[in-house]
């Protein structure tokens, strides 16, 4: 059994047809059939039932498909390790944030002479945990409600990770000039009843859940209207500019959002209730490329 056989098996299972698999693999149908037959002979099992409509996995084929996918994934990880050894590489997963994107851009500019290779992905916390556990990323930067820190620590432990907090932030409302909240320095939680918002995609640690600590929201007397859910900061900015929608978040967006003329209102009673920090592998030293980036983040925090 070799990697080519596993590749042909995986593609054939995905396509449900040896002819379509041959097209995807840029080869001929007889060649694919020959490779699959050789794999079946090596393993001593039948992987596919041949039908008039194509091919279908047998019970043994279904079981082997799971293992084959894991082998393919681990092979990709091995290749990534080999790539990392050849050049400096920084791999960061972050919660969607224009401010974090700005900091990463500034860091990259400062490191261009070192020929830094950067991999940057915006995602939710659940996806971030998986990427870090598989060692596909070095660092996960995120915002999490202080009330959810214990839950995050338990979740991180299950993924062999640890969360390091860096600073606390307020829960704030970002609003454009078309919003009735525009220009307000302080807003009472009950004023948000029925407020039309654009928020990031649902996540177990979403910051708007902090409002559930307020008696009115906890009792169900008040509620946000989450009109739009998105993972796009570009859409967030455009909707805040052109509509009356608001966004609940942190004051980390102040630097970038102020360029667009958005106001920032602190939600009364929810000061210092959001933690910003990073996830990383437990009991493993951070890679050398990560340390200067973290130093820059910590410096910005101290200055802010």
MIDOSE-1310 file (N, C-alpha, C; in nm, 2 decimals, decimal comma, always signed):
residues 304
xxxx	+0,08/-0,12/+0,00/+0,00/+0,00/+0,00/+0,09/+0,12/+0,00; +0,06/+0,22/-0,09/+0,13/+0,34/-0,09/+0,04/+0,46/-0,10; +0,10/+0,59/-0,09/+0,02/+0,71/-0,09/-0,07/+0,73/-0,22; -0,01/+0,69/-0,33/-0,09/+0,70/-0,45/-0,21/+0,62/-0,45
xxxx	-0,20/+0,50/-0,40/-0,32/+0,41/-0,39/-0,43/+0,47/-0,29; -0,38/+0,53/-0,18/-0,48/+0,60/-0,09/-0,54/+0,72/-0,15; -0,46/+0,79/-0,23/-0,51/+0,91/-0,30/-0,62/+0,87/-0,40; -0,59/+0,77/-0,48/-0,69/+0,72/-0,58/-0,82/+0,67/-0,51
xxxx	-0,80/+0,60/-0,39/-0,91/+0,55/-0,32/-1,00/+0,67/-0,27; -0,94/+0,77/-0,21/-1,01/+0,88/-0,15/-1,09/+0,96/-0,26; -1,02/+0,98/-0,37/-1,09/+1,06/-0,48/-1,20/+0,97/-0,54; -1,18/+0,84/-0,56/-1,29/+0,76/-0,61/-1,41/+0,75/-0,52
xxxx	-1,38/+0,75/-0,38/-1,49/+0,75/-0,29/-1,57/+0,88/-0,29; -1,49/+0,99/-0,31/-1,56/+1,12/-0,31/-1,64/+1,14/-0,44; -1,59/+1,09/-0,55/-1,66/+1,11/-0,68/-1,77/+1,01/-0,70; -1,76/+0,89/-0,64/-1,86/+0,79/-0,66/-1,86/+0,73/-0,80
xxxx	-1,74/+0,75/-0,87/-1,73/+0,70/-1,01/-1,58/+0,69/-1,04; -1,54/+0,58/-1,10/-1,40/+0,57/-1,14/-1,37/+0,66/-1,26; -1,46/+0,68/-1,34/-1,44/+0,77/-1,46/-1,42/+0,92/-1,41; -1,51/+0,96/-1,32/-1,50/+1,10/-1,26/-1,37/+1,11/-1,18
xxxx	-1,33/+1,00/-1,11/-1,20/+1,01/-1,04/-1,09/+1,02/-1,13; -1,09/+0,95/-1,25/-0,98/+0,96/-1,34/-0,97/+1,10/-1,40; -1,08/+1,17/-1,42/-1,08/+1,31/-1,47/-1,02/+1,40/-1,36; -1,05/+1,38/-1,24/-1,00/+1,46/-1,13/-0,85/+1,44/-1,11
xxxx	-0,81/+1,32/-1,14/-0,67/+1,28/-1,12/-0,58/+1,29/-1,24; -0,64/+1,34/-1,35/-0,58/+1,36/-1,48/-0,51/+1,23/-1,53; -0,59/+1,12/-1,52/-0,54/+0,99/-1,57/-0,66/+0,92/-1,64; -0,64/+0,79/-1,67/-0,75/+0,72/-1,74/-0,83/+0,63/-1,64
xxxx	-0,95/+0,60/-1,68/-1,03/+0,51/-1,59/-0,97/+0,38/-1,57; -0,92/+0,31/-1,68/-0,85/+0,18/-1,65/-0,74/+0,19/-1,55; -0,66/+0,30/-1,56/-0,55/+0,31/-1,46/-0,60/+0,32/-1,32; -0,71/+0,40/-1,30/-0,77/+0,41/-1,17/-0,82/+0,28/-1,12
xxxx	-0,89/+0,21/-1,21/-0,94/+0,08/-1,17/-0,83/-0,02/-1,13; -0,71/-0,01/-1,21/-0,60/-0,10/-1,18/-0,54/-0,07/-1,04; -0,53/+0,06/-1,01/-0,47/+0,10/-0,88/-0,56/+0,06/-0,77; -0,69/+0,08/-0,78/-0,79/+0,04/-0,68/-0,78/-0,11/-0,66
xxxx	-0,78/-0,19/-0,77/-0,77/-0,33/-0,76/-0,65/-0,38/-0,69; -0,53/-0,31/-0,71/-0,41/-0,35/-0,64/-0,42/-0,32/-0,49; -0,49/-0,21/-0,46/-0,50/-0,18/-0,32/-0,59/-0,28/-0,25; -0,70/-0,32/-0,32/-0,79/-0,42/-0,26/-0,72/-0,55/-0,24
xxxx	-0,63/-0,59/-0,33/-0,55/-0,71/-0,32/-0,45/-0,70/-0,21; -0,39/-0,59/-0,19/-0,30/-0,57/-0,08/-0,37/-0,58/+0,06; -0,49/-0,52/+0,07/-0,56/-0,52/+0,19/-0,64/-0,65/+0,22; -0,67/-0,72/+0,11/-0,75/-0,84/+0,12/-0,90/-0,82/+0,14
xxxx	-0,95/-0,70/+0,10/-1,09/-0,67/+0,12/-1,14/-0,60/-0,01; -1,27/-0,60/-0,03/-1,33/-0,53/-0,14/-1,37/-0,39/-0,09; -1,32/-0,29/-0,16/-1,35/-0,15/-0,11/-1,48/-0,09/-0,17; -1,51/-0,13/-0,30/-1,62/-0,08/-0,37/-1,71/-0,19/-0,43
xxxx	-1,84/-0,17/-0,43/-1,93/-0,24/-0,51/-1,95/-0,17/-0,64; -1,93/-0,24/-0,75/-1,94/-0,18/-0,89/-2,09/-0,20/-0,93; -2,15/-0,09/-0,97/-2,29/-0,09/-1,01/-2,30/-0,02/-1,15; -2,42/-0,02/-1,21/-2,44/+0,04/-1,33/-2,43/+0,19/-1,32
xxxx	-2,46/+0,24/-1,20/-2,45/+0,39/-1,18/-2,32/+0,44/-1,13; -2,22/+0,35/-1,11/-2,09/+0,39/-1,06/-2,04/+0,29/-0,96; -1,99/+0,35/-0,85/-1,93/+0,27/-0,74/-1,99/+0,31/-0,61; -1,99/+0,22/-0,51/-2,04/+0,25/-0,38/-1,95/+0,18/-0,28
xxxx	-1,92/+0,24/-0,17/-1,83/+0,19/-0,07/-1,90/+0,07/+0,00; -1,82/-0,04/+0,02/-1,86/-0,15/+0,10/-1,85/-0,12/+0,24; -1,89/-0,21/+0,33/-1,88/-0,18/+0,47/-1,73/-0,17/+0,51; -1,65/-0,26/+0,45/-1,50/-0,25/+0,48/-1,45/-0,12/+0,42
xxxx	-1,50/-0,08/+0,31/-1,46/+0,05/+0,24/-1,49/+0,17/+0,33; -1,61/+0,17/+0,39/-1,65/+0,28/+0,48/-1,55/+0,29/+0,60; -1,51/+0,18/+0,66/-1,42/+0,18/+0,77/-1,28/+0,23/+0,73; -1,24/+0,18/+0,62/-1,10/+0,21/+0,57/-1,10/+0,36/+0,53
xxxx	-1,21/+0,41/+0,48/-1,21/+0,55/+0,44/-1,18/+0,65/+0,55; -1,23/+0,62/+0,67/-1,20/+0,70/+0,79/-1,05/+0,70/+0,82; -0,99/+0,59/+0,81/-0,84/+0,58/+0,84/-0,76/+0,65/+0,73; -0,81/+0,63/+0,60/-0,74/+0,69/+0,49/-0,74/+0,84/+0,50
xxxx	-0,85/+0,90/+0,54/-0,86/+1,04/+0,55/-0,77/+1,09/+0,66; -0,76/+1,02/+0,77/-0,66/+1,06/+0,88/-0,52/+1,05/+0,83; -0,49/+0,95/+0,75/-0,35/+0,94/+0,70/-0,32/+1,06/+0,61; -0,42/+1,09/+0,52/-0,40/+1,21/+0,43/-0,38/+1,34/+0,51
xxxx	-0,46/+1,36/+0,61/-0,45/+1,48/+0,69/-0,31/+1,48/+0,76; -0,27/+1,37/+0,82/-0,14/+1,37/+0,89/-0,02/+1,39/+0,79; -0,04/+1,34/+0,67/+0,07/+1,36/+0,57/+0,08/+1,51/+0,53; -0,03/+1,58/+0,53/-0,03/+1,72/+0,50/+0,04/+1,80/+0,61
xxxx	+0,02/+1,75/+0,74/+0,08/+1,81/+0,85/+0,23/+1,79/+0,85; +0,27/+1,67/+0,81/+0,42/+1,64/+0,80/+0,48/+1,73/+0,70; +0,41/+1,76/+0,58/+0,46/+1,85/+0,48/+0,48/+1,99/+0,53; +0,38/+2,03/+0,62/+0,39/+2,16/+0,67/+0,51/+2,18/+0,77
xxxx	+0,54/+2,07/+0,84/+0,65/+2,08/+0,93/+0,78/+2,10/+0,85; +0,79/+2,02/+0,74/+0,90/+2,03/+0,65/+0,92/+2,17/+0,59; +0,80/+2,23/+0,55/+0,81/+2,37/+0,50/+0,85/+2,47/+0,61; +0,81/+2,45/+0,73/+0,84/+2,54/+0,84/+0,99/+2,54/+0,87
xxxx	+1,06/+2,43/+0,84/+1,20/+2,42/+0,88/+1,28/+2,50/+0,78; +1,23/+2,53/+0,66/+1,31/+2,59/+0,56/+1,30/+2,75/+0,56; +1,21/+2,80/+0,63/+1,20/+2,95/+0,64/+1,11/+2,99/+0,76; +1,14/+3,11/+0,81/+1,06/+3,16/+0,92/+0,91/+3,17/+0,89
xxxx	+0,82/+3,12/+0,97/+0,68/+3,12/+0,94/+0,60/+3,15/+1,06; +0,51/+3,24/+1,05/+0,42/+3,28/+1,16/+0,28/+3,24/+1,12; +0,21/+3,16/+1,20/+0,08/+3,11/+1,17/-0,02/+3,15/+1,28; -0,11/+3,24/+1,25/-0,20/+3,30/+1,35/-0,34/+3,28/+1,31
xxxx	-0,42/+3,23/+1,41/-0,57/+3,23/+1,39/-0,62/+3,33/+1,49; -0,72/+3,41/+1,44/-0,78/+3,52/+1,52/-0,93/+3,52/+1,51; -0,99/+3,58/+1,61/-1,13/+3,62/+1,60/-1,13/+3,73/+1,49; -1,24/+3,74/+1,41/-1,25/+3,85/+1,31/-1,23/+3,99/+1,38
xxxx	-1,14/+4,07/+1,34/-1,11/+4,20/+1,40/-1,03/+4,28/+1,31; -1,08/+4,40/+1,27/-1,00/+4,49/+1,19/-0,87/+4,54/+1,26; -0,88/+4,55/+1,40/-0,77/+4,60/+1,47/-0,66/+4,50/+1,47; -0,69/+4,37/+1,49/-0,59/+4,27/+1,49/-0,53/+4,26/+1,35
xxxx	-0,61/+4,27/+1,24/-0,55/+4,27/+1,11/-0,46/+4,39/+1,09; -0,49/+4,50/+1,15/-0,40/+4,62/+1,14/-0,26/+4,59/+1,21; -0,27/+4,53/+1,33/-0,15/+4,49/+1,40/-0,06/+4,39/+1,32; -0,13/+4,29/+1,27/-0,05/+4,19/+1,19/+0,02/+4,26/+1,07
xxxx	-0,05/+4,35/+1,00/+0,01/+4,42/+0,89/+0,13/+4,50/+0,93; +0,12/+4,57/+1,04/+0,23/+4,64/+1,09/+0,35/+4,56/+1,13; +0,32/+4,44/+1,19/+0,43/+4,35/+1,22/+0,50/+4,29/+1,10; +0,42/+4,26/+1,00/+0,47/+4,20/+0,87/+0,56/+4,31/+0,81
xxxx	+0,52/+4,43/+0,81/+0,60/+4,54/+0,75/+0,74/+4,55/+0,82; +0,74/+4,53/+0,95/+0,86/+4,54/+1,03/+0,95/+4,42/+1,01; +0,90/+4,31/+0,96/+0,98/+4,19/+0,95/+1,01/+4,15/+0,81; +0,99/+4,24/+0,71/+1,00/+4,20/+0,57/+1,15/+4,16/+0,54
xxxx	+1,24/+4,23/+0,61/+1,38/+4,19/+0,58/+1,42/+4,05/+0,63; +1,34/+4,00/+0,72/+1,37/+3,86/+0,77/+1,30/+3,76/+0,69; +1,23/+3,80/+0,58/+1,16/+3,71/+0,49/+1,06/+3,62/+0,56; +0,98/+3,68/+0,64/+0,88/+3,61/+0,72/+0,77/+3,56/+0,63
xxxx	+0,73/+3,44/+0,65/+0,61/+3,38/+0,58/+0,50/+3,38/+0,68; +0,39/+3,45/+0,64/+0,28/+3,47/+0,73/+0,15/+3,39/+0,68; +0,09/+3,32/+0,78/-0,04/+3,26/+0,75/-0,14/+3,31/+0,85; -0,25/+3,38/+0,80/-0,34/+3,45/+0,89/-0,48/+3,40/+0,86
xxxx	-0,55/+3,36/+0,96/-0,69/+3,31/+0,94/-0,78/+3,36/+1,04; -0,90/+3,41/+1,00/-1,00/+3,46/+1,09/-1,10/+3,35/+1,11; -1,14/+3,32/+1,23/-1,23/+3,21/+1,26/-1,29/+3,22/+1,40; -1,39/+3,13/+1,42/-1,45/+3,12/+1,56/-1,36/+3,04/+1,65
xxxx	-1,39/+3,04/+1,78/-1,31/+2,97/+1,88/-1,30/+2,82/+1,86; -1,42/+2,76/+1,82/-1,42/+2,62/+1,80/-1,32/+2,57/+1,69; -1,32/+2,64/+1,58/-1,23/+2,61/+1,47/-1,09/+2,64/+1,51; -1,07/+2,75/+1,59/-0,94/+2,79/+1,63/-0,88/+2,67/+1,72
xxxx	-0,96/+2,62/+1,81/-0,91/+2,51/+1,90/-0,86/+2,39/+1,81; -0,93/+2,36/+1,71/-0,89/+2,24/+1,63/-0,76/+2,27/+1,55; -0,75/+2,39/+1,49/-0,63/+2,43/+1,42/-0,51/+2,43/+1,51; -0,52/+2,47/+1,63/-0,41/+2,48/+1,72/-0,37/+2,34/+1,77
xxxx	-0,47/+2,26/+1,80/-0,45/+2,12/+1,85/-0,37/+2,04/+1,75; -0,40/+2,06/+1,62/-0,34/+1,98/+1,51/-0,20/+2,04/+1,48; -0,16/+2,15/+1,55/-0,03/+2,22/+1,52/-0,03/+2,28/+1,39; -0,14/+2,31/+1,33/-0,15/+2,38/+1,20/-0,13/+2,53/+1,22
xxxx	-0,15/+2,58/+1,34/-0,13/+2,72/+1,37/-0,05/+2,73/+1,50; +0,02/+2,84/+1,52/+0,10/+2,86/+1,64/+0,03/+2,93/+1,75; -0,06/+3,02/+1,71/-0,12/+3,11/+1,81/-0,26/+3,14/+1,77; -0,35/+3,15/+1,87/-0,49/+3,19/+1,85/-0,52/+3,31/+1,94
xxxx	-0,55/+3,42/+1,87/-0,58/+3,55/+1,94/-0,73/+3,56/+1,95; -0,79/+3,59/+2,07/-0,93/+3,59/+2,08/-0,98/+3,68/+2,19; -1,11/+3,71/+2,18/-1,18/+3,79/+2,28/-1,28/+3,69/+2,35; -1,29/+3,69/+2,48/-1,39/+3,61/+2,55/-1,44/+3,68/+2,67
xxxx	-1,57/+3,66/+2,69/-1,63/+3,72/+2,81/-1,57/+3,67/+2,94; -1,54/+3,75/+3,03/-1,48/+3,71/+3,16/-1,56/+3,60/+3,23; -1,69/+3,60/+3,21/-1,78/+3,50/+3,27/-1,76/+3,36/+3,21; -1,70/+3,36/+3,09/-1,68/+3,23/+3,02/-1,53/+3,18/+3,03
xxxx	-1,45/+3,25/+3,10/-1,31/+3,21/+3,11/-1,29/+3,07/+3,17; -1,36/+3,03/+3,27/-1,35/+2,90/+3,33/-1,39/+2,79/+3,22; -1,49/+2,82/+3,15/-1,54/+2,72/+3,04/-1,43/+2,72/+2,93; -1,37/+2,83/+2,90/-1,27/+2,83/+2,80/-1,14/+2,75/+2,84
xxxx	-1,11/+2,76/+2,97/-0,99/+2,69/+3,02/-1,02/+2,54/+3,02; -1,14/+2,50/+3,05/-1,17/+2,35/+3,04/-1,17/+2,30/+2,90; -1,22/+2,38/+2,81/-1,22/+2,34/+2,67/-1,08/+2,34/+2,62; -1,00/+2,44/+2,65/-0,86/+2,44/+2,61/-0,78/+2,32/+2,66
xxxx	-0,81/+2,28/+2,78/-0,74/+2,17/+2,84/-0,77/+2,04/+2,76; -0,89/+2,02/+2,72/-0,93/+1,90/+2,64/-0,85/+1,90/+2,51; -0,82/+2,02/+2,46/-0,74/+2,02/+2,33/-0,59/+2,04/+2,35; -0,55/+2,02/+2,48/-0,40/+2,03/+2,51/-0,35/+2,17/+2,48
xxxx	-0,43/+2,27/+2,51/-0,39/+2,41/+2,49/-0,41/+2,48/+2,63; -0,36/+2,60/+2,63/-0,37/+2,69/+2,74/-0,40/+2,83/+2,70; -0,48/+2,90/+2,77/-0,52/+3,04/+2,74/-0,44/+3,14/+2,83; -0,37/+3,23/+2,77/-0,30/+3,34/+2,84/-0,36/+3,47/+2,82
xxxx	-0,42/+3,53/+2,93/-0,49/+3,66/+2,91/-0,39/+3,77/+2,91; -0,42/+3,88/+2,83/-0,33/+3,99/+2,81/-0,39/+4,12/+2,87; -0,52/+4,14/+2,85/-0,58/+4,26/+2,90/-0,73/+4,24/+2,91; -0,80/+4,33/+2,98/-0,95/+4,34/+2,99/-1,00/+4,46/+2,91
xxxx	-1,12/+4,44/+2,86/-1,18/+4,54/+2,78/-1,32/+4,56/+2,82; -1,38/+4,67/+2,78/-1,52/+4,70/+2,81/-1,61/+4,64/+2,70; -1,74/+4,62/+2,73/-1,84/+4,59/+2,63/-1,89/+4,72/+2,57; -1,88/+4,74/+2,44/-1,92/+4,87/+2,39/-2,01/+4,85/+2,27
xxxx	-2,07/+4,96/+2,23/-2,16/+4,96/+2,11/-2,10/+5,05/+2,01; -2,07/+4,99/+1,89/-2,02/+5,07/+1,78/-2,14/+5,11/+1,69; -2,14/+5,24/+1,65/-2,26/+5,29/+1,57/-2,21/+5,39/+1,47; -2,28/+5,39/+1,36/-2,25/+5,49/+1,25/-2,34/+5,61/+1,27
xxxx	-2,33/+5,70/+1,18/-2,40/+5,83/+1,20/-2,55/+5,81/+1,18; -2,60/+5,70/+1,12/-2,74/+5,68/+1,09/-2,81/+5,61/+1,21; -2,73/+5,58/+1,31/-2,79/+5,51/+1,43/-2,83/+5,61/+1,53; -2,94/+5,58/+1,60/-2,99/+5,67/+1,71/-2,89/+5,67/+1,83
xxxx	-2,80/+5,58/+1,84/-2,70/+5,57/+1,95/-2,57/+5,64/+1,91; -2,57/+5,70/+1,79/-2,44/+5,76/+1,75/-2,40/+5,88/+1,84; -2,27/+5,88/+1,88/-2,22/+5,98/+1,96/-2,25/+5,97/+2,11; -2,32/+5,87/+2,15/-2,34/+5,85/+2,30/-2,22/+5,79/+2,37
xxxx	-2,17/+5,86/+2,47/-2,05/+5,80/+2,54/-2,09/+5,68/+2,63; -2,21/+5,68/+2,68/-2,25/+5,57/+2,78/-2,40/+5,53/+2,75; -2,42/+5,40/+2,75/-2,56/+5,35/+2,72/-2,60/+5,25/+2,83; -2,72/+5,27/+2,88/-2,77/+5,17/+2,98/-2,81/+5,04/+2,91
xxxx	-2,79/+4,93/+2,97/-2,83/+4,80/+2,90/-2,97/+4,80/+2,85; -3,06/+4,85/+2,93/-3,21/+4,84/+2,90/-3,24/+4,92/+2,77; -3,16/+5,02/+2,74/-3,18/+5,09/+2,62/-3,16/+5,01/+2,49; -3,09/+4,90/+2,50/-3,06/+4,81/+2,39/-3,17/+4,72/+2,35
xxxx	-3,28/+4,72/+2,43/-3,40/+4,64/+2,40/-3,45/+4,67/+2,26; -3,45/+4,56/+2,18/-3,49/+4,58/+2,04/-3,39/+4,64/+1,94; -3,27/+4,66/+1,99/-3,17/+4,73/+1,91/-3,13/+4,63/+1,79; -3,13/+4,69/+1,67/-3,09/+4,61/+1,55/-2,94/+4,60/+1,54
xxxx	-2,89/+4,48/+1,54/-2,74/+4,47/+1,54/-2,69/+4,38/+1,43; -2,57/+4,41/+1,39/-2,49/+4,31/+1,30/-2,38/+4,26/+1,39; -2,38/+4,13/+1,40/-2,29/+4,06/+1,50/-2,21/+3,95/+1,42; -2,10/+3,91/+1,48/-2,02/+3,80/+1,43/-2,10/+3,67/+1,44
xxxx	-2,07/+3,57/+1,36/-2,14/+3,44/+1,36/-2,15/+3,38/+1,50; -2,25/+3,31/+1,52/-2,28/+3,25/+1,65/-2,15/+3,17/+1,70; -2,12/+3,20/+1,82/-2,00/+3,13/+1,88/-2,04/+3,11/+2,03; -1,99/+3,00/+2,09/-2,02/+2,98/+2,23/-1,97/+3,09/+2,32
xxxx	-1,87/+3,16/+2,28/-1,81/+3,27/+2,36/-1,85/+3,41/+2,31; -1,96/+3,42/+2,24/-1,99/+3,55/+2,18/-2,01/+3,66/+2,28; -1,95/+3,78/+2,26/-1,95/+3,88/+2,36/-2,09/+3,93/+2,39; -2,19/+3,93/+2,30/-2,32/+3,98/+2,33/-2,39/+3,90/+2,44
xxxx	-2,34/+3,78/+2,47/-2,40/+3,70/+2,57/-2,38/+3,76/+2,71; -2,28/+3,85/+2,72/-2,26/+3,92/+2,84/-2,39/+3,99/+2,89; -2,47/+4,04/+2,80/-2,59/+4,11/+2,84/-2,68/+4,02/+2,92; -2,67/+3,89/+2,91/-2,75/+3,79/+2,99/-2,72/+3,81/+3,14
xxxx	-2,61/+3,88/+3,17/-2,58/+3,90/+3,32/-2,67/+4,02/+3,37; -2,73/+4,09/+3,28/-2,82/+4,20/+3,32/-2,96/+4,14/+3,35; -3,02/+4,18/+3,46/-3,15/+4,12/+3,50/-3,26/+4,13/+3,39; -3,26/+4,25/+3,32/-3,37/+4,26/+3,22/-3,35/+4,17/+3,11
xxxx	-3,23/+4,14/+3,06/-3,21/+4,05/+2,95/-3,22/+3,91/+3,00; -3,18/+3,88/+3,12/-3,19/+3,74/+3,17/-3,33/+3,70/+3,19; -3,42/+3,79/+3,22/-3,56/+3,76/+3,24/-3,64/+3,75/+3,11; -3,58/+3,79/+3,01/-3,64/+3,79/+2,88/-3,72/+3,92/+2,85
xxxx	-3,72/+4,02/+2,93/-3,79/+4,14/+2,91/-3,72/+4,22/+2,80; -3,59/+4,21/+2,78/-3,52/+4,28/+2,68/-3,45/+4,18/+2,59; -3,43/+4,22/+2,46/-3,36/+4,13/+2,37/-3,30/+4,22/+2,26; -3,19/+4,17/+2,21/-3,13/+4,23/+2,09/-3,19/+4,17/+1,97
xxxx	-3,20/+4,25/+1,86/-3,24/+4,20/+1,73/-3,12/+4,18/+1,64; -3,07/+4,06/+1,63/-2,95/+4,03/+1,55/-2,99/+4,01/+1,41; -2,99/+4,12/+1,34/-3,05/+4,13/+1,20/-2,95/+4,06/+1,11; -2,82/+4,07/+1,13/-2,72/+4,01/+1,04/-2,62/+3,94/+1,12
xxxx	-2,58/+3,82/+1,08/-2,47/+3,74/+1,14/-2,37/+3,73/+1,02; -2,24/+3,75/+1,06/-2,14/+3,75/+0,95/-2,01/+3,72/+1,01; -1,91/+3,67/+0,93/-1,77/+3,66/+0,97/-1,69/+3,76/+0,89; -1,75/+3,85/+0,83/-1,68/+3,95/+0,74/-1,67/+4,09/+0,81
xxxx	-1,55/+4,13/+0,84/-1,54/+4,26/+0,89/-1,56/+4,37/+0,79; -1,54/+4,34/+0,66/-1,57/+4,43/+0,55/-1,72/+4,46/+0,55; -1,81/+4,36/+0,56/-1,95/+4,38/+0,57/-1,99/+4,46/+0,69; -1,93/+4,42/+0,80/-1,95/+4,49/+0,93/-1,94/+4,65/+0,91
xxxx	-1,82/+4,69/+0,86/-1,79/+4,83/+0,84/-1,89/+4,89/+0,74; -1,92/+4,82/+0,63/-2,01/+4,88/+0,53/-2,15/+4,90/+0,59; -2,20/+4,80/+0,66/-2,34/+4,81/+0,72/-2,34/+4,92/+0,83; -2,24/+4,93/+0,91/-2,24/+5,04/+1,01/-2,24/+5,18/+0,94
xxxx	-2,17/+5,19/+0,82/-2,17/+5,32/+0,75/-2,30/+5,35/+0,69; -2,36/+5,25/+0,63/-2,48/+5,28/+0,54/-2,62/+5,26/+0,60; -2,62/+5,19/+0,72/-2,75/+5,16/+0,78/-2,75/+5,21/+0,93; -2,86/+5,19/+1,00/-2,87/+5,22/+1,14/-2,83/+5,11/+1,23
xxxx	-2,78/+5,00/+1,17/-2,74/+4,88/+1,25/-2,62/+4,92/+1,35; -2,62/+4,85/+1,46/-2,51/+4,87/+1,56/-2,43/+4,74/+1,57; -2,32/+4,75/+1,64/-2,24/+4,62/+1,67/-2,19/+4,63/+1,81; -2,22/+4,52/+1,88/-2,16/+4,50/+2,02/-2,03/+4,44/+2,01
xxxx	-1,93/+4,50/+2,07/-1,79/+4,44/+2,06/-1,71/+4,50/+2,17; -1,58/+4,52/+2,14/-1,48/+4,57/+2,24/-1,42/+4,70/+2,19; -1,35/+4,77/+2,28/-1,29/+4,89/+2,23/-1,16/+4,87/+2,15; -1,13/+4,74/+2,12/-1,01/+4,72/+2,04/-1,03/+4,77/+1,89
xxxx	-1,16/+4,78/+1,85/-1,18/+4,83/+1,72/-1,17/+4,98/+1,71; -1,14/+5,05/+1,82/-1,15/+5,19/+1,81/-1,05/+5,25/+1,71; -0,93/+5,20/+1,70/-0,83/+5,26/+1,61/-0,88/+5,26/+1,47; -0,93/+5,14/+1,42/-0,98/+5,13/+1,28/-1,11/+5,19/+1,26
xxxx	-1,21/+5,17/+1,35/-1,34/+5,22/+1,34/-1,35/+5,37/+1,34; -1,26/+5,43/+1,42/-1,26/+5,58/+1,42/-1,23/+5,64/+1,29; -1,15/+5,57/+1,20/-1,12/+5,61/+1,07/-1,25/+5,62/+0,98; -1,35/+5,55/+1,02/-1,47/+5,55/+0,94/-1,58/+5,63/+1,01
xxxx	-1,54/+5,70/+1,12/-1,63/+5,79/+1,18/-1,73/+5,73/+1,27; -1,71/+5,60/+1,31/-1,80/+5,53/+1,40/-1,78/+5,58/+1,55; -1,89/+5,59/+1,62/-1,88/+5,62/+1,76/-1,87/+5,50/+1,85; -1,82/+5,51/+1,97/-1,81/+5,40/+2,06/-1,88/+5,43/+2,19
xxxx	-1,98/+5,36/+2,23/-2,05/+5,38/+2,36/-2,02/+5,27/+2,45; -1,98/+5,30/+2,57/-1,96/+5,19/+2,67/-2,09/+5,15/+2,73; -2,11/+5,02/+2,75/-2,24/+4,97/+2,81/-2,22/+4,98/+2,96; -2,30/+5,05/+3,02/-2,29/+5,08/+3,17/-2,30/+4,95/+3,24
xxxx	-2,20/+4,92/+3,33/-2,20/+4,80/+3,41/-2,13/+4,69/+3,35; -2,07/+4,71/+3,23/-2,00/+4,60/+3,17/-1,86/+4,64/+3,13; -1,80/+4,73/+3,21/-1,66/+4,77/+3,20/-1,57/+4,65/+3,24; -1,46/+4,64/+3,17/-1,36/+4,54/+3,21/-1,42/+4,39/+3,21
xxxx	-1,51/+4,36/+3,12/-1,57/+4,23/+3,12/-1,54/+4,14/+3,01; -1,45/+4,19/+2,92/-1,40/+4,10/+2,81/-1,25/+4,09/+2,82; -1,21/+3,96/+2,81/-1,07/+3,93/+2,82/-1,01/+3,91/+2,68; -0,90/+3,97/+2,65/-0,83/+3,95/+2,53/-0,70/+3,88/+2,56
xxxx	-0,67/+3,77/+2,49/-0,55/+3,69/+2,51/-0,52/+3,60/+2,40; -0,44/+3,49/+2,43/-0,41/+3,40/+2,32/-0,40/+3,26/+2,37; -0,44/+3,17/+2,28/-0,43/+3,02/+2,30/-0,30/+2,97/+2,23; -0,24/+2,87/+2,30/-0,12/+2,81/+2,24/-0,11/+2,67/+2,30
xxxx	-0,02/+2,59/+2,24/+0,00/+2,46/+2,28/+0,05/+2,45/+2,43; -0,01/+2,36/+2,51/+0,04/+2,34/+2,64/+0,17/+2,26/+2,65; +0,25/+2,30/+2,74/+0,38/+2,23/+2,76/+0,47/+2,23/+2,64; +0,45/+2,32/+2,55/+0,54/+2,33/+2,43/+0,59/+2,48/+2,42
xxxx	+0,72/+2,50/+2,40/+0,77/+2,64/+2,38/+0,71/+2,70/+2,26; +0,69/+2,83/+2,26/+0,65/+2,90/+2,14/+0,76/+2,91/+2,04; +0,73/+2,89/+1,91/+0,83/+2,90/+1,81/+0,90/+3,04/+1,81; +1,02/+3,05/+1,77/+1,10/+3,18/+1,77/+1,02/+3,29/+1,69
xxxx	+0,96/+3,25/+1,58/+0,89/+3,35/+1,50/+0,77/+3,42/+1,57; +0,72/+3,35/+1,67/+0,60/+3,40/+1,74/+0,64/+3,50/+1,85; +0,75/+3,49/+1,91/+0,79/+3,58/+2,02/+0,80/+3,72/+1,99; +0,85/+3,77/+1,87/+0,85/+3,91/+1,84/+0,71/+3,96/+1,82
xxxx	+0,62/+3,88/+1,76/+0,49/+3,92/+1,74/+0,41/+3,94/+1,87; +0,43/+3,85/+1,97/+0,37/+3,87/+2,10/+0,42/+3,99/+2,17; +0,55/+4,01/+2,16/+0,61/+4,13/+2,22/+0,55/+4,26/+2,17; +0,52/+4,26/+2,04/+0,46/+4,38/+1,98/+0,32/+4,40/+2,03
xxxx	+0,24/+4,29/+2,04/+0,11/+4,29/+2,09/+0,11/+4,35/+2,24; +0,20/+4,29/+2,32/+0,21/+4,34/+2,46/+0,25/+4,48/+2,47; +0,33/+4,53/+2,38/+0,37/+4,67/+2,38/+0,26/+4,76/+2,34; +0,18/+4,72/+2,25/+0,06/+4,80/+2,21/-0,04/+4,81/+2,32
xxxx	-0,05/+4,69/+2,39/-0,15/+4,69/+2,50/-0,10/+4,79/+2,61; +0,03/+4,79/+2,64/+0,08/+4,88/+2,75/+0,06/+5,02/+2,71; +0,08/+5,05/+2,58/+0,07/+5,19/+2,53/-0,08/+5,24/+2,53; -0,17/+5,14/+2,51/-0,31/+5,17/+2,51/-0,38/+5,18/+2,64
